[in-house]
Amino acid sequence: MFPRPMTAGDFTCLYCGSRLELKLEQLVIGENRGFCPMCGEPFCLKLSKEDMEGLFESEELLSR
């Protein structure tokens, strides 16, 4: 169990472990591709509709 719900900013690089600095507005259902800001390695996040709903809910909870 996580101490708080996961947000878009919590995604990390599998190579170096640094945060990918993602914003919820940048993410879409399906494949999200980019490069790690620290090591430059490519990443691919595959998000479902349920994943996106969870991210929206967690962002809403944290903004209260």
Beta strands, then each sheet from edge to edge (+ up, - down):
strand 1: 30-35
strand 2: 42-47
sheet 1: 1+ 2-
end
